[in-house]
Amino acid sequence: MKIHDDKGIALVLSLFLMAAMSVIAASLMLVSQTETYSSLNYRLMSQARYGAESGVHKTANYMLYTYAAPTTAGADPVSNYDMSKSPVTCLAGCPTIGGPVILSANANQPSNYPIATVQANFAAAVAGTLTASTTSVAFAPYAKLISMQQIDVYGGGVQTLQTWQIVSTGTITQARTATAEVSAVIETPKFPASMYAAFGTASTCGALNFHGNNTQTDSYDSTAALVSGTPAIAHSGGNVGTNGNLSEGGNADIYGTLSSPRVGIGDCTAGNVDALSTSGGATVNGHSPPTTADITHLPQAVTLPAVAVPTGVPTTAISGNGAFWPTSASYGNVTVNANTTLTLGTAGTITTINVNSITLNGNATLQILGTVILNVVGSGQTTPISLEGGAVANSSYDPSTFQIQYAGTGDVKVTGGSHTVAMVYAPNAAIEFSGNADFYGSVVGATIKDTGGTKIHYDRHLSTEFYVVGNAMMSSFSWKKY
């Protein structure tokens, strides 16, 4: 039998094994390199995204707290914008007329804003860098105006609401370049104002004090046809509200509900302020005696917008007898004597009249044309508003066309003549109705006293004309990488 020489087979097997292990090692090195690059890419992408998000938040902060929205008149008028389109387009002053309105700090997105200084301030304020490890991320945002509208704000004045789409790129260069883009929408919502025939902001007993056989609240609609020259009155919708207590008696009638953060019906005391104190056949929501079902419980006390106080208003005496003030202006302490008329405003326009105080004597009349906003300063006056000797004539019976605004704590006296049509907004003042005339509109004061038989007719149409501004919200957040 012949025996073969098998020497060297171990070396061959070792070479095969080494070759196999080399292939596995190379594969592992490739996998490791891929994971390293993947981790690097993820880190760079994340850092680029964080930088882009910083640009979005920095822009949102600037738009909310520094940027001033366009106004009806001023350096940045709303006439430069076509608010009927989305995105809003530019009508005048922009580099591209008819193009979307854009504020930009991004070299790849040209700006298109009608006021050059606004654009320059935006670009200087929002561009920047975010520190990332040993390097930094550069972010370059821009904002496109998606929508814009002007609203009448409850408490007086007009406010411009805008919705912006904010887009920001973040770029980091470290071994390789990574770019991410983040976008979001920031908007300020509006809500219909919850309005009342009367609202007392004070949290005390008797914040609303309604007594007297003819004292009542009810409602009407100023857009409906008049009946024999006066609005059709409904024994409903005359809701009242207060942060404190309603005290009523003497057959006073609230043809509506009572709203208050307080609870209970009973004898109000300083240490125990309940929602309602009632006696003498008085009613709430048609019920005598009222029940807790007639009380709408508010989750918390209502905080109303502050009143803007005009500056530069004189304090000298001025006669309004037979005067006609058709345009916006400022006057001192205005007095209108018996059987004379002061006419304010111009038909078809909005006129702002600033006064230090106003007094109607005897059978004096305040005639309103168009829409008049009467701002009262009240410097040095204990009773800066006294309409109890006269009447406010307004043939439309639309109280939004005569808005009285007063920020102070003095006394406000309303009605006395045939009737008054107005919105009285004096959230810090003590308001008193006297006489048995009719008041058409809405009244807000710290306290409201009606013990002389005045009927307060709330215009239900006001709830569709005035709004409150909500808190700005950011939504539609999205991102992508390049």
C-alpha positions in Angstrom: 0.0 0.0 0.0 1.4 3.4 -1.1 1.3 6.2 1.5 0.8 9.9 0.1 2.7 12.8 1.6 0.1 15.2 3.3 2.6 17.6 4.6 1.5 21.4 4.1 -2.3 21.0 4.3 -2.4 23.0 7.6 -0.7 25.9 5.9 -3.3 25.9 3.1 -6.1 25.8 5.6 -4.6 28.6 7.6 -4.3 30.7 4.4 -8.0 30.1 3.7 -9.0 31.0 7.2 -6.9 34.2 7.1 -8.5 35.2 3.9 -11.9 34.7 5.3 -11.1 36.6 8.5 -9.6 39.4 6.4 -12.9 39.6 4.5 -14.9 39.7 7.7 -12.5 42.3 9.2 -12.8 44.5 6.1 -16.6 44.2 6.3 -16.6 45.2 9.9 -14.4 48.1 9.2 -16.8 49.2 6.4 -19.7 48.8 8.7 -17.9 50.8 11.4 -17.0 53.5 8.9 -20.6 53.6 7.7 -21.9 53.9 11.3 -19.4 56.6 12.0 -20.5 58.6 9.0 -24.1 58.0 9.8 -23.6 59.2 13.4 -21.8 62.2 12.1 -24.5 63.0 9.6 -27.2 62.6 12.2 -25.3 64.9 14.6 -24.8 67.5 11.9 -28.4 67.2 10.8 -29.6 67.6 14.4 -27.4 70.5 15.0 -28.5 72.2 11.8 -32.1 71.6 12.7 -31.6 73.0 16.2 -30.1 76.1 14.6 -33.0 76.4 12.2 -35.5 76.1 15.1 -33.5 78.9 16.9 -34.1 81.1 13.9 -37.9 80.3 14.0 -38.1 81.1 17.7 -36.0 84.3 17.4 -38.2 85.5 14.6 -41.4 84.7 16.5 -40.1 86.6 19.5 -39.3 89.6 17.3 -42.7 89.6 15.5 -44.5 89.4 18.9 -42.6 91.9 20.9 -40.7 94.3 18.6 -42.4 94.4 15.2 -45.2 96.9 14.9 -48.1 95.8 12.7 -49.4 98.2 10.0 -52.0 100.7 11.1 -54.7 102.8 9.3 -52.4 105.8 9.4 -48.8 106.1 10.2 -45.4 105.2 8.9 -46.5 101.7 7.8 -50.1 102.2 6.6 -52.4 99.2 5.8 -53.1 100.9 2.4 -49.8 99.3 1.2 -51.2 95.8 1.6 -53.9 93.8 -0.3 -55.5 92.1 2.7 -58.1 90.3 0.5 -55.4 87.8 -0.6 -53.4 85.0 1.0 -50.5 85.4 1.1 -51.0 89.1 1.5 -49.6 91.0 -1.5 -47.9 94.4 -1.7 -49.7 97.3 -3.3 -47.1 100.1 -2.9 -43.5 100.7 -1.7 -42.2 97.1 -2.2 -39.4 96.0 -4.6 -42.0 93.8 -6.3 -45.4 95.3 -6.5 -48.1 92.5 -6.5 -45.7 90.0 -4.9 -46.2 88.4 -1.5 -45.1 90.5 1.5 -41.8 89.1 2.9 -39.4 90.1 5.7 -36.1 88.3 5.1 -32.7 87.7 6.7 -32.0 84.9 4.2 -29.8 85.6 1.2 -31.7 83.0 -0.9 -35.1 84.7 -0.2 -35.3 88.4 -1.3 -37.3 90.7 1.0 -40.5 92.4 -0.3 -41.7 94.8 2.4 -42.9 98.4 1.8 -40.9 100.0 4.6 -37.2 99.7 4.2 -36.4 100.5 7.8 -38.7 97.7 9.0 -36.9 95.2 6.7 -33.5 96.4 7.8 -34.4 96.1 11.5 -35.8 92.6 10.9 -32.7 91.4 9.1 -30.4 92.7 11.8 -32.5 91.3 14.7 -33.3 87.7 13.6 -30.2 86.3 11.8 -27.5 84.7 14.1 -25.7 81.6 15.1 -26.1 78.8 17.6 -23.1 77.4 19.4 -22.7 73.7 18.6 -19.8 71.9 20.3 -16.6 73.3 18.8 -18.3 75.1 15.9 -21.6 77.0 15.4 -24.7 76.8 13.3 -25.7 79.8 11.2 -29.5 80.4 10.9 -31.1 82.6 8.3 -34.9 83.0 8.7 -37.6 84.9 6.7 -41.3 85.5 7.3 -44.1 85.6 4.8 -47.3 87.4 5.6 -50.1 84.9 5.1 -53.1 87.0 6.2 -53.9 90.3 7.8 -57.1 91.9 9.0 -58.2 94.8 11.2 -60.8 94.3 14.0 -62.7 96.5 16.4 -61.5 95.6 19.9 -63.9 95.5 22.8 -62.9 98.4 25.0 -62.2 100.6 22.0 -59.7 101.0 19.2 -58.7 99.1 16.1 -56.1 96.3 16.1 -54.3 94.7 13.2 -54.1 90.9 13.4 -51.5 89.0 11.2 -50.6 85.5 10.4 -47.0 84.8 9.4 -45.3 81.8 8.0 -41.7 81.7 9.4 -39.1 79.7 7.5 -35.6 79.3 8.8 -32.5 77.4 7.5 -29.8 76.2 9.7 -26.3 75.4 8.2 -23.3 73.8 9.9 -19.9 73.1 8.3 -17.7 70.6 10.1 -15.9 68.0 8.0 -19.0 68.3 5.7 -21.9 70.7 5.4 -25.4 70.0 6.7 -28.5 72.2 6.1 -32.0 71.8 7.6 -35.1 73.9 7.1 -37.8 74.5 9.7 -41.1 76.2 9.1 -43.9 77.2 11.4 -47.0 79.5 11.3 -47.6 82.1 14.0 -51.0 83.6 14.3 -53.0 85.8 16.7 -56.6 84.7 16.9 -59.7 86.8 17.6 -62.8 85.8 19.6 -66.2 87.4 19.7 -66.5 89.6 22.8 -68.9 88.3 25.5 -70.8 91.5 26.0 -73.4 92.5 28.5 -75.9 95.3 29.0 -73.9 96.2 32.1 -70.7 94.7 33.6 -69.1 95.7 36.9 -65.5 94.9 37.2 -65.3 95.4 41.0 -65.3 92.2 43.1 -67.3 93.8 45.9 -70.9 93.7 47.2 -73.2 95.9 45.1 -70.8 96.1 42.1 -74.1 96.2 40.2 -76.8 98.0 42.2 -80.2 97.9 40.4 -83.2 99.3 42.4 -86.4 101.0 41.3 -89.8 100.2 39.8 -88.8 101.0 36.2 -85.2 99.8 36.4 -84.5 97.0 33.9 -82.2 95.5 31.3 -83.4 94.0 28.1 -82.2 94.0 24.5 -82.8 95.0 20.8 -81.1 94.6 17.5 -79.8 97.9 15.9 -79.8 96.3 12.4 -83.6 95.6 12.6 -86.2 98.0 11.3 -87.4 100.6 13.8 -90.9 100.5 15.1 -92.5 104.0 15.2 -89.1 105.5 15.2 -87.6 103.4 18.0 -86.1 99.9 18.2 -88.2 96.8 19.0 -87.4 95.8 22.5 -87.2 92.1 23.6 -87.7 91.0 27.2 -84.6 88.8 26.9 -80.9 89.2 26.1 -80.3 91.9 28.7 -77.6 89.9 30.4 -75.5 91.5 33.2 -72.2 90.5 34.7 -69.8 91.4 37.4 -66.7 90.2 39.2 -68.6 90.7 42.4 -72.2 90.9 43.5 -75.5 92.1 42.0 -77.8 93.8 44.5 -81.3 94.4 43.3 -84.7 95.3 44.7 -87.7 97.4 44.2 -89.2 95.4 41.3 -86.1 95.9 39.2 -86.1 93.5 36.2 -83.0 91.8 34.7 -84.4 90.3 31.4 -81.4 88.1 31.0 -78.9 86.1 33.1 -76.3 87.2 35.7 -72.7 86.1 35.2 -70.2 86.2 38.1 -67.3 84.1 39.5 -69.1 84.4 42.8 -71.7 81.8 43.9 -74.8 81.8 45.9 -77.8 84.0 46.7 -78.0 85.8 50.0 -76.9 88.8 52.1 -73.6 90.0 50.7 -70.9 90.9 53.2 -67.3 92.0 52.6 -66.0 88.7 53.9 -68.6 86.7 52.0 -69.4 88.2 48.6 -72.0 86.1 46.9 -73.3 86.4 43.4 -76.8 87.9 44.1 -78.7 89.7 46.7 -82.3 90.2 45.8 -85.5 91.6 47.5 -88.7 93.3 46.8 -90.0 91.4 43.8 -86.9 91.9 41.7 -86.3 89.4 38.9 -83.4 87.8 37.0 -84.1 86.0 33.8 -87.8 86.4 34.4 -87.8 84.7 37.7 -88.9 86.2 41.1 -87.3 85.2 43.3 -84.3 84.3 41.1 -82.6 80.9 41.5 -79.1 79.7 41.1 -80.1 78.5 37.7 -80.3 82.1 36.6 -76.6 82.7 37.5 -73.9 81.8 35.0 -70.8 80.9 36.9 -67.6 82.4 35.5 -64.5 80.2 36.0 -62.5 83.3 37.2 -62.7 87.1 37.4 -62.9 88.8 34.1 -59.9 91.0 33.2 -60.7 93.6 30.5 -58.4 95.5 28.2 -56.8 98.7 29.6 -57.9 102.0 28.1 -55.3 104.0 26.2 -55.0 107.5 27.7 -54.3 110.2 25.1 -51.6 112.8 25.7 -51.5 116.5 25.2 -55.1 117.1 26.0 -55.7 120.6 27.4 -57.4 121.3 30.7 -58.9 124.7 29.9 -62.6 125.3 29.8 -64.3 125.3 26.4 -68.0 125.9 25.5 -69.7 123.4 23.2 -72.8 125.5 22.8 -73.9 125.2 19.2 -70.4 124.0 18.2 -69.6 121.6 15.3 -66.4 119.5 15.7 -66.3 117.4 12.5 -62.7 116.2 12.6 -60.4 114.5 15.1 -59.1 117.0 17.7 -58.4 117.5 21.4 -60.4 119.9 23.7 -60.3 120.7 27.4 -63.2 120.8 29.9 -66.2 120.8 27.6 -69.6 122.2 28.8 -72.8 122.2 26.8 -75.5 124.4 28.3 -79.3 124.0 28.4 -81.2 123.8 25.1 -78.0 123.9 23.0 -76.4 121.2 20.8 -72.8 120.1 20.3 -72.3 118.1 17.1 -69.4 115.6 16.8 -68.1 113.8 13.8 -68.8 113.6 10.1 -71.2 111.2 8.4 -69.4 108.2 6.9 -66.1 108.7 8.8 -64.5 107.7 12.1 -63.7 110.7 14.3 -61.6 110.6 17.5 -62.3 113.4 19.9 -60.1 113.8 23.1 -61.4 115.8 26.0 -60.4 116.3 29.6 -64.1 116.3 30.7 -67.6 116.7 29.3 -70.8 118.0 30.9 -74.3 118.3 29.5 -76.6 120.7 31.3 -80.3 121.0 31.3 -81.8 119.9 28.0 -78.4 119.9 26.2 -77.9 117.5 23.3 -74.9 115.7 22.0 -75.4 115.0 18.3 -73.4 112.2 16.7 -72.5 112.0 13.0 -70.7 109.0 11.6 -68.7 107.1 14.2 -67.2 109.1 17.1 -64.7 107.8 19.7 -64.7 110.1 22.7 -61.6 109.7 24.9 -61.9 111.3 28.3 -58.8 112.0 30.3 -60.4 113.4 33.5 -57.3 115.2 34.9 -58.3 117.1 38.1 -62.0 116.2 37.7 -64.1 114.3 40.2 -66.8 113.8 37.6 -65.2 113.9 34.2 -68.3 112.6 32.4 -71.7 114.0 33.2 -74.5 113.4 30.7 -77.3 113.4 33.2 -78.5 116.8 32.2 -78.9 116.0 28.5 -79.2 113.4 25.8 -77.1 111.8 23.1 -78.9 111.8 19.8 -78.1 109.1 17.4 -80.8 108.2 14.8 -79.2 104.9 13.9 -79.6 103.6 17.5 -76.2 101.8 16.9 -74.2 102.4 20.0 -70.9 101.4 18.3 -71.1 104.7 16.5 -70.5 106.5 19.8 -67.8 105.0 22.1 -67.0 106.7 25.3 -63.6 105.6 26.8 -62.3 106.6 30.2 -59.4 105.0 32.1 -59.7 106.9 35.4 -61.5 106.3 38.7 -63.7 109.4 38.8 -67.5 109.4 38.7 -69.5 108.9 35.5 -73.1 110.1 35.3 -75.2 108.9 32.4 -78.7 109.8 31.0 -81.2 112.4 32.0 -82.8 113.5 28.8 -85.0 111.5 26.4 -82.5 108.8 25.6 -78.8 108.1 25.2 -77.2 105.8 22.6 -73.6 104.9 23.4 -71.0 102.3 24.5 -69.5 103.5 27.8 -66.2 101.8 28.6 -64.8 103.0 32.0 -63.7 99.8 33.8 -62.2 101.7 36.8 -65.0 104.3 37.3 -68.1 104.5 39.4 -71.0 104.8 36.9 -74.4 106.1 37.9 -77.6 106.2 35.9 -80.2 108.9 36.9 -83.7 109.7 35.7 -86.1 107.4 33.9 -84.7 107.9 30.4 -83.6 105.0 28.1 -80.0 104.0 27.5 -79.3 102.0 24.3 -76.0 100.2 24.2 -73.6 98.7 26.7 -71.9 100.0 29.8 -68.7 98.8 31.6 -67.6 100.3 34.9 -66.0 99.3 38.2 -69.4 99.8 39.8 -72.8 100.5 38.1 -75.7 102.0 40.0 -79.2 102.3 38.5 -81.7 103.4 41.1 -83.6 106.1 39.2 -85.6 103.9 36.8 -83.3 104.0 33.8 -83.9 101.1 31.3 -80.7 99.7 29.8 -81.3 98.2 26.3 -78.4 96.1 25.2 -77.8 96.0 21.4 -77.3 92.3 20.5 -75.6 93.3 17.3 -72.6 94.5 19.3 -71.5 90.9 19.9 -70.8 90.6 16.2 -68.9 93.9 15.9 -66.4 93.7 18.6 -63.7 91.2 19.5 -61.1 90.3 22.0 -57.6 89.4 20.9 -56.3 85.9 22.0 -52.8 84.8 22.7 -50.5 84.3 19.8 -50.1 80.6 18.8 -47.5 78.7 16.8 -48.7 75.9 14.6 -48.0 73.9 11.5 -44.5 73.0 12.6 -42.5 71.1 9.9 -38.9 70.5 8.9 -36.8 69.0 6.1 -33.1 68.4 5.4 -31.0 69.0 2.3 
